[in-house]
Amino acid sequence: MNIAKEFVSPLRQAKGQSVRVTYHKQPEVAQRMVRHLRGLPIRETIGGVGLDAYATIVVECDNQGEATPWTDSPAPQPGDADHYDEFVKRIAQLYEERFGG
């Protein structure tokens, strides 16, 4: 997810006109999205309802320069269920359960 306060979308640009920049109320918008994603169901059994695993990755990218990882809040922190490390652990655990060590 993008936490940039300003963003230049290629879909909002018109030929021959100046660059259109959209502005976002950050970090509030990103915080709301992190909360929303944390409400998604994670299934506990094969055949259950929900995602096997997921991670929330936060970047700051205005689409004019480099994208940089955002590690401060509201990005998931180590130990949070939606942190990338936990995602990898969950995938590895599910693989081991299904296919063996």
N, CA, C and O atoms as a GROMACS GRO file, in nm:
protein
  404
    1MET      N    1   0.084  -0.115   0.000
    1MET     CA    2   0.000   0.000   0.000
    1MET      C    3   0.089   0.123   0.000
    1MET      O    4   0.202   0.120   0.050
    2ASN      N    5   0.037   0.229  -0.056
    2ASN     CA    6   0.116   0.352  -0.072
    2ASN      C    7   0.078   0.454   0.035
    2ASN      O    8  -0.040   0.484   0.055
    3ILE      N    9   0.177   0.506   0.103
    3ILE     CA   10   0.153   0.605   0.208
    3ILE      C   11   0.197   0.746   0.164
    3ILE      O   12   0.204   0.837   0.247
    4ALA      N   13   0.224   0.763   0.037
    4ALA     CA   14   0.267   0.894  -0.013
    4ALA      C   15   0.154   0.997   0.001
    4ALA      O   16   0.037   0.965  -0.023
    5LYS      N   17   0.189   1.117   0.040
    5LYS     CA   18   0.091   1.225   0.053
    5LYS      C   19   0.054   1.282  -0.084
    5LYS      O   20  -0.056   1.334  -0.102
    6GLU      N   21   0.145   1.272  -0.178
    6GLU     CA   22   0.121   1.319  -0.315
    6GLU      C   23   0.146   1.204  -0.410
    6GLU      O   24   0.234   1.121  -0.387
    7PHE      N   25   0.066   1.198  -0.517
    7PHE     CA   26   0.082   1.090  -0.614
    7PHE      C   27   0.047   1.140  -0.754
    7PHE      O   28  -0.052   1.211  -0.773
    8VAL      N   29   0.130   1.103  -0.849
    8VAL     CA   30   0.106   1.138  -0.989
    8VAL      C   31   0.062   1.010  -1.061
    8VAL      O   32   0.145   0.924  -1.091
    9SER      N   33  -0.066   1.000  -1.088
    9SER     CA   34  -0.120   0.882  -1.156
    9SER      C   35  -0.112   0.900  -1.306
    9SER      O   36  -0.156   1.003  -1.358
   10PRO      N   37  -0.058   0.802  -1.378
   10PRO     CA   38  -0.055   0.813  -1.523
   10PRO      C   39  -0.196   0.813  -1.582
   10PRO      O   40  -0.216   0.859  -1.695
   11LEU      N   41  -0.294   0.763  -1.509
   11LEU     CA   42  -0.432   0.758  -1.557
   11LEU      C   43  -0.501   0.894  -1.551
   11LEU      O   44  -0.605   0.914  -1.613
   12ARG      N   45  -0.443   0.987  -1.477
   12ARG     CA   46  -0.505   1.119  -1.463
   12ARG      C   47  -0.434   1.227  -1.544
   12ARG      O   48  -0.466   1.346  -1.532
   13GLN      N   49  -0.340   1.187  -1.627
   13GLN     CA   50  -0.264   1.284  -1.704
   13GLN      C   51  -0.326   1.302  -1.842
   13GLN      O   52  -0.378   1.208  -1.902
   14ALA      N   53  -0.320   1.424  -1.891
   14ALA     CA   54  -0.370   1.456  -2.026
   14ALA      C   55  -0.256   1.514  -2.107
   14ALA      O   56  -0.176   1.592  -2.057
   15LYS      N   57  -0.249   1.474  -2.232
   15LYS     CA   58  -0.143   1.523  -2.321
   15LYS      C   59  -0.146   1.674  -2.330
   15LYS      O   60  -0.252   1.736  -2.343
   16GLY      N   61  -0.027   1.734  -2.323
   16GLY     CA   62  -0.015   1.877  -2.341
   16GLY      C   63  -0.052   1.960  -2.220
   16GLY      O   64  -0.048   2.083  -2.225
   17GLN      N   65  -0.089   1.895  -2.109
   17GLN     CA   66  -0.125   1.970  -1.988
   17GLN      C   67  -0.022   1.946  -1.880
   17GLN      O   68   0.056   1.850  -1.886
   18SER      N   69  -0.022   2.034  -1.781
   18SER     CA   70   0.073   2.017  -1.672
   18SER      C   71   0.038   1.891  -1.590
   18SER      O   72  -0.075   1.842  -1.595
   19VAL      N   73   0.135   1.843  -1.518
   19VAL     CA   74   0.119   1.721  -1.439
   19VAL      C   75   0.012   1.743  -1.332
   19VAL      O   76   0.015   1.840  -1.257
   20ARG      N   77  -0.083   1.648  -1.326
   20ARG     CA   78  -0.186   1.652  -1.223
   20ARG      C   79  -0.142   1.567  -1.104
   20ARG      O   80  -0.108   1.449  -1.120
   21VAL      N   81  -0.141   1.627  -0.988
   21VAL     CA   82  -0.101   1.560  -0.865
   21VAL      C   83  -0.224   1.543  -0.778
   21VAL      O   84  -0.301   1.637  -0.760
   22THR      N   85  -0.242   1.423  -0.724
   22THR     CA   86  -0.349   1.402  -0.627
   22THR      C   87  -0.286   1.402  -0.488
   22THR      O   88  -0.172   1.360  -0.470
   23TYR      N   89  -0.362   1.448  -0.391
   23TYR     CA   90  -0.315   1.460  -0.254
   23TYR      C   91  -0.398   1.369  -0.164
   23TYR      O   92  -0.520   1.360  -0.179
   24HIS      N   93  -0.332   1.302  -0.071
   24HIS     CA   94  -0.398   1.208   0.019
   24HIS      C   95  -0.366   1.244   0.163
   24HIS      O   96  -0.254   1.283   0.196
   25LYS      N   97  -0.465   1.230   0.248
   25LYS     CA   98  -0.448   1.260   0.390
   25LYS      C   99  -0.378   1.142   0.457
   25LYS      O  100  -0.442   1.045   0.500
   26GLN      N  101  -0.248   1.153   0.464
   26GLN     CA  102  -0.166   1.046   0.520
   26GLN      C  103  -0.105   1.091   0.652
   26GLN      O  104  -0.077   1.210   0.666
   27PRO      N  105  -0.085   1.005   0.746
   27PRO     CA  106  -0.095   0.859   0.739
   27PRO      C  107  -0.235   0.805   0.770
   27PRO      O  108  -0.252   0.683   0.778
   28GLU      N  109  -0.334   0.890   0.788
   28GLU     CA  110  -0.467   0.845   0.826
   28GLU      C  111  -0.528   0.746   0.727
   28GLU      O  112  -0.587   0.646   0.767
   29VAL      N  113  -0.514   0.775   0.598
   29VAL     CA  114  -0.572   0.686   0.496
   29VAL      C  115  -0.506   0.549   0.503
   29VAL      O  116  -0.574   0.447   0.497
   30ALA      N  117  -0.375   0.546   0.516
   30ALA     CA  118  -0.303   0.418   0.525
   30ALA      C  119  -0.342   0.343   0.653
   30ALA      O  120  -0.358   0.221   0.650
   31GLN      N  121  -0.358   0.415   0.764
   31GLN     CA  122  -0.399   0.351   0.889
   31GLN      C  123  -0.534   0.282   0.874
   31GLN      O  124  -0.551   0.169   0.920
   32ARG      N  125  -0.628   0.349   0.811
   32ARG     CA  126  -0.761   0.290   0.790
   32ARG      C  127  -0.752   0.165   0.704
   32ARG      O  128  -0.820   0.066   0.731
   33MET      N  129  -0.669   0.169   0.601
   33MET     CA  130  -0.656   0.052   0.514
   33MET      C  131  -0.589  -0.064   0.587
   33MET      O  132  -0.630  -0.179   0.569
   34VAL      N  133  -0.488  -0.037   0.668
   34VAL     CA  134  -0.424  -0.143   0.747
   34VAL      C  135  -0.528  -0.208   0.838
   34VAL      O  136  -0.535  -0.331   0.847
   35ARG      N  137  -0.609  -0.126   0.905
   35ARG     CA  138  -0.715  -0.181   0.992
   35ARG      C  139  -0.813  -0.266   0.912
   35ARG      O  140  -0.854  -0.374   0.956
   36HIS      N  141  -0.851  -0.217   0.795
   36HIS     CA  142  -0.944  -0.292   0.710
   36HIS      C  143  -0.886  -0.428   0.671
   36HIS      O  144  -0.952  -0.530   0.684
   37LEU      N  145  -0.762  -0.428   0.625
   37LEU     CA  146  -0.699  -0.553   0.582
   37LEU      C  147  -0.684  -0.650   0.698
   37LEU      O  148  -0.693  -0.772   0.678
   38ARG      N  149  -0.662  -0.600   0.818
   38ARG     CA  150  -0.650  -0.688   0.934
   38ARG      C  151  -0.781  -0.756   0.969
   38ARG      O  152  -0.783  -0.852   1.047
   39GLY      N  153  -0.890  -0.708   0.913
   39GLY     CA  154  -1.019  -0.770   0.935
   39GLY      C  155  -1.050  -0.883   0.837
   39GLY      O  156  -1.151  -0.951   0.852
   40LEU      N  157  -0.964  -0.904   0.737
   40LEU     CA  158  -0.986  -1.012   0.642
   40LEU      C  159  -0.969  -1.147   0.712
   40LEU      O  160  -0.879  -1.162   0.794
   41PRO      N  161  -1.053  -1.244   0.679
   41PRO     CA  162  -1.043  -1.374   0.746
   41PRO      C  163  -0.922  -1.453   0.697
   41PRO      O  164  -0.890  -1.455   0.578
   42ILE      N  165  -0.857  -1.518   0.792
   42ILE     CA  166  -0.748  -1.612   0.763
   42ILE      C  167  -0.803  -1.750   0.796
   42ILE      O  168  -0.849  -1.775   0.907
   43ARG      N  169  -0.797  -1.839   0.699
   43ARG     CA  170  -0.854  -1.971   0.724
   43ARG      C  171  -0.761  -2.054   0.810
   43ARG      O  172  -0.639  -2.045   0.802
   44GLU      N  173  -0.822  -2.136   0.893
   44GLU     CA  174  -0.747  -2.220   0.985
   44GLU      C  175  -0.738  -2.364   0.938
   44GLU      O  176  -0.654  -2.439   0.987
   45THR      N  177  -0.823  -2.404   0.843
   45THR     CA  178  -0.823  -2.542   0.795
   45THR      C  179  -0.832  -2.543   0.642
   45THR      O  180  -0.882  -2.449   0.581
   46ILE      N  181  -0.782  -2.651   0.582
   46ILE     CA  182  -0.798  -2.669   0.438
   46ILE      C  183  -0.947  -2.680   0.411
   46ILE      O  184  -1.018  -2.756   0.477
   47GLY      N  185  -0.994  -2.606   0.316
   47GLY     CA  186  -1.137  -2.604   0.286
   47GLY      C  187  -1.211  -2.497   0.365
   47GLY      O  188  -1.329  -2.472   0.339
   48GLY      N  189  -1.142  -2.435   0.461
   48GLY     CA  190  -1.203  -2.326   0.537
   48GLY      C  191  -1.214  -2.201   0.452
   48GLY      O  192  -1.163  -2.195   0.340
   49VAL      N  193  -1.280  -2.102   0.507
   49VAL     CA  194  -1.300  -1.977   0.436
   49VAL      C  195  -1.194  -1.876   0.478
   49VAL      O  196  -1.163  -1.862   0.596
   50GLY      N  197  -1.138  -1.807   0.381
   50GLY     CA  198  -1.042  -1.702   0.410
   50GLY      C  199  -0.912  -1.721   0.334
   50GLY      O  200  -0.897  -1.813   0.254
   51LEU      N  201  -0.820  -1.633   0.361
   51LEU     CA  202  -0.689  -1.635   0.298
   51LEU      C  203  -0.598  -1.735   0.368
   51LEU      O  204  -0.612  -1.757   0.488
   52ASP      N  205  -0.507  -1.794   0.294
   52ASP     CA  206  -0.406  -1.880   0.357
   52ASP      C  207  -0.310  -1.794   0.440
   52ASP      O  208  -0.273  -1.830   0.552
   53ALA      N  209  -0.271  -1.682   0.384
   53ALA     CA  210  -0.180  -1.589   0.451
   53ALA      C  211  -0.180  -1.459   0.372
   53ALA      O  212  -0.216  -1.457   0.254
   54TYR      N  213  -0.140  -1.352   0.436
   54TYR     CA  214  -0.122  -1.226   0.364
   54TYR      C  215  -0.027  -1.136   0.443
   54TYR      O  216  -0.007  -1.154   0.563
   55ALA      N  217   0.030  -1.042   0.372
   55ALA     CA  218   0.118  -0.943   0.434
   55ALA      C  219   0.079  -0.806   0.381
   55ALA      O  220   0.035  -0.792   0.267
   56THR      N  221   0.095  -0.707   0.464
   56THR     CA  222   0.075  -0.569   0.421
   56THR      C  223   0.213  -0.506   0.408
   56THR      O  224   0.289  -0.498   0.504
   57ILE      N  225   0.243  -0.462   0.288
   57ILE     CA  226   0.370  -0.395   0.261
   57ILE      C  227   0.339  -0.248   0.234
   57ILE      O  228   0.256  -0.217   0.149
   58VAL      N  229   0.404  -0.159   0.304
   58VAL     CA  230   0.379  -0.016   0.289
   58VAL      C  231   0.501   0.049   0.224
   58VAL      O  232   0.615   0.028   0.267
   59VAL      N  233   0.475   0.126   0.121
   59VAL     CA  234   0.580   0.200   0.052
   59VAL      C  235   0.539   0.347   0.041
   59VAL      O  236   0.421   0.381   0.049
   60GLU      N  237   0.638   0.430   0.024
   60GLU     CA  238   0.613   0.572  -0.005
   60GLU      C  239   0.659   0.595  -0.148
   60GLU      O  240   0.779   0.588  -0.178
   61CYS      N  241   0.564   0.622  -0.236
   61CYS     CA  242   0.595   0.639  -0.378
   61CYS      C  243   0.503   0.744  -0.438
   61CYS      O  244   0.382   0.724  -0.447
   62ASP      N  245   0.561   0.856  -0.480
   62ASP     CA  246   0.480   0.961  -0.542
   62ASP      C  247   0.469   0.941  -0.693
   62ASP      O  248   0.404   1.020  -0.762
   63ASN      N  249   0.533   0.837  -0.745
   63ASN     CA  250   0.532   0.802  -0.886
   63ASN      C  251   0.613   0.901  -0.971
   63ASN      O  252   0.597   0.906  -1.093
   64GLN      N  253   0.698   0.978  -0.905
   64GLN     CA  254   0.788   1.068  -0.976
   64GLN      C  255   0.933   1.038  -0.944
   64GLN      O  256   1.023   1.073  -1.019
   65GLY      N  257   0.954   0.972  -0.831
   65GLY     CA  258   1.089   0.938  -0.787
   65GLY      C  259   1.092   0.792  -0.745
   65GLY      O  260   1.009   0.712  -0.788
   66GLU      N  261   1.187   0.759  -0.661
   66GLU     CA  262   1.202   0.622  -0.614
   66GLU      C  263   1.094   0.585  -0.514
   66GLU      O  264   1.045   0.670  -0.438
   67ALA      N  265   1.057   0.460  -0.514
   67ALA     CA  266   0.969   0.405  -0.410
   67ALA      C  267   1.058   0.358  -0.295
   67ALA      O  268   1.160   0.292  -0.317
   68THR      N  269   1.019   0.393  -0.173
   68THR     CA  270   1.097   0.350  -0.057
   68THR      C  271   1.007   0.276   0.040
   68THR      O  272   0.891   0.313   0.058
   69PRO      N  273   1.060   0.172   0.104
   69PRO     CA  274   0.980   0.101   0.204
   69PRO      C  275   0.949   0.192   0.322
   69PRO      O  276   1.032   0.274   0.362
   70TRP      N  277   0.830   0.178   0.378
   70TRP     CA  278   0.787   0.252   0.496
   70TRP      C  279   0.778   0.152   0.610
   70TRP      O  280   0.696   0.060   0.605
   71THR      N  281   0.861   0.167   0.712
   71THR     CA  282   0.863   0.069   0.820
   71THR      C  283   0.805   0.121   0.950
   71THR      O  284   0.781   0.043   1.042
   72ASP      N  285   0.782   0.252   0.960
   72ASP     CA  286   0.719   0.307   1.080
   72ASP      C  287   0.569   0.278   1.076
   72ASP      O  288   0.515   0.237   0.974
   73SER      N  289   0.503   0.300   1.190
   73SER     CA  290   0.358   0.287   1.195
   73SER      C  291   0.299   0.384   1.092
   73SER      O  292   0.348   0.496   1.080
   74PRO      N  293   0.197   0.346   1.021
   74PRO     CA  294   0.106   0.233   1.042
   74PRO      C  295   0.148   0.104   0.974
   74PRO      O  296   0.068   0.010   0.971
   75ALA      N  297   0.268   0.093   0.921
   75ALA     CA  298   0.314  -0.032   0.862
   75ALA      C  299   0.318  -0.140   0.971
   75ALA      O  300   0.350  -0.110   1.086
   76PRO      N  301   0.287  -0.262   0.936
   76PRO     CA  302   0.297  -0.371   1.034
   76PRO      C  303   0.438  -0.378   1.093
   76PRO      O  304   0.537  -0.357   1.024
   77GLN      N  305   0.441  -0.408   1.221
   77GLN     CA  306   0.567  -0.417   1.294
   77GLN      C  307   0.601  -0.564   1.318
   77GLN      O  308   0.512  -0.648   1.314
   78PRO      N  309   0.728  -0.596   1.343
   78PRO     CA  310   0.765  -0.736   1.370
   78PRO      C  311   0.675  -0.794   1.479
   78PRO      O  312   0.651  -0.733   1.583
   79GLY      N  313   0.625  -0.914   1.452
   79GLY     CA  314   0.533  -0.981   1.544
   79GLY      C  315   0.387  -0.963   1.507
   79GLY      O  316   0.303  -1.044   1.548
   80ASP      N  317   0.354  -0.860   1.430
   80ASP     CA  318   0.216  -0.841   1.384
   80ASP      C  319   0.183  -0.951   1.283
   80ASP      O  320   0.269  -0.991   1.204
   81ALA      N  321   0.060  -0.999   1.285
   81ALA     CA  322   0.019  -1.108   1.196
   81ALA      C  323   0.035  -1.074   1.049
   81ALA      O  324   0.055  -1.163   0.967
   82ASP      N  325   0.027  -0.946   1.015
   82ASP     CA  326   0.037  -0.906   0.875
   82ASP      C  327   0.177  -0.854   0.836
   82ASP      O  328   0.194  -0.799   0.728
   83HIS      N  329   0.274  -0.872   0.923
   83HIS     CA  330   0.413  -0.836   0.891
   83HIS      C  331   0.468  -0.940   0.794
   83HIS      O  332   0.430  -1.057   0.801
   84TYR      N  333   0.556  -0.898   0.704
   84TYR     CA  334   0.610  -0.988   0.602
   84TYR      C  335   0.675  -1.113   0.662
   84TYR      O  336   0.658  -1.223   0.609
   85ASP      N  337   0.747  -1.099   0.773
   85ASP     CA  338   0.812  -1.214   0.836
   85ASP      C  339   0.709  -1.319   0.878
   85ASP      O  340   0.730  -1.439   0.860
   86GLU      N  341   0.597  -1.273   0.932
   86GLU     CA  342   0.491  -1.365   0.975
   86GLU      C  343   0.425  -1.432   0.855
   86GLU      O  344   0.387  -1.549   0.861
   87PHE      N  345   0.412  -1.357   0.745
   87PHE     CA  346   0.358  -1.412   0.622
   87PHE      C  347   0.445  -1.528   0.573
   87PHE      O  348   0.394  -1.634   0.538
   88VAL      N  349   0.576  -1.508   0.570
   88VAL     CA  350   0.668  -1.613   0.524
   88VAL      C  351   0.660  -1.734   0.617
   88VAL      O  352   0.658  -1.848   0.570
   89LYS      N  353   0.657  -1.710   0.748
   89LYS     CA  354   0.646  -1.821   0.844
   89LYS      C  355   0.517  -1.901   0.820
   89LYS      O  356   0.518  -2.024   0.823
   90ARG      N  357   0.408  -1.830   0.798
   90ARG     CA  358   0.279  -1.896   0.777
   90ARG      C  359   0.281  -1.980   0.650
   90ARG      O  360   0.235  -2.094   0.650
   91ILE      N  361   0.334  -1.927   0.542
   91ILE     CA  362   0.344  -2.001   0.417
   91ILE      C  363   0.431  -2.126   0.436
   91ILE      O  364   0.395  -2.234   0.389
   92ALA      N  365   0.544  -2.111   0.504
   92ALA     CA  366   0.633  -2.225   0.529
   92ALA      C  367   0.562  -2.330   0.614
   92ALA      O  368   0.574  -2.450   0.587
   93GLN      N  369   0.489  -2.287   0.715
   93GLN     CA  370   0.416  -2.380   0.802
   93GLN      C  371   0.310  -2.456   0.722
   93GLN      O  372   0.297  -2.577   0.736
   94LEU      N  373   0.235  -2.384   0.639
   94LEU     CA  374   0.131  -2.450   0.558
   94LEU      C  375   0.193  -2.548   0.459
   94LEU      O  376   0.137  -2.656   0.436
   95TYR      N  377   0.306  -2.512   0.400
   95TYR     CA  378   0.374  -2.600   0.306
   95TYR      C  379   0.419  -2.728   0.378
   95TYR      O  380   0.400  -2.838   0.327
   96GLU      N  381   0.477  -2.711   0.496
   96GLU     CA  382   0.524  -2.826   0.572
   96GLU      C  383   0.409  -2.917   0.611
   96GLU      O  384   0.420  -3.039   0.602
   97GLU      N  385   0.296  -2.858   0.655
   97GLU     CA  386   0.180  -2.937   0.692
   97GLU      C  387   0.125  -3.017   0.573
   97GLU      O  388   0.080  -3.130   0.589
   98ARG      N  389   0.129  -2.955   0.456
   98ARG     CA  390   0.072  -3.021   0.338
   98ARG      C  391   0.166  -3.122   0.273
   98ARG      O  392   0.124  -3.230   0.232
   99PHE      N  393   0.295  -3.086   0.264
   99PHE     CA  394   0.389  -3.168   0.189
   99PHE      C  395   0.496  -3.235   0.274
   99PHE      O  396   0.576  -3.313   0.223
  100GLY      N  397   0.499  -3.206   0.402
  100GLY     CA  398   0.600  -3.265   0.488
  100GLY      C  399   0.728  -3.184   0.486
  100GLY      O  400   0.751  -3.104   0.395
  101GLY      N  401   0.814  -3.206   0.588
  101GLY     CA  402   0.938  -3.132   0.606
  101GLY      C  403   1.029  -3.141   0.493
  101GLY      O  404   1.137  -3.083   0.496
   0.00000   0.00000   0.00000
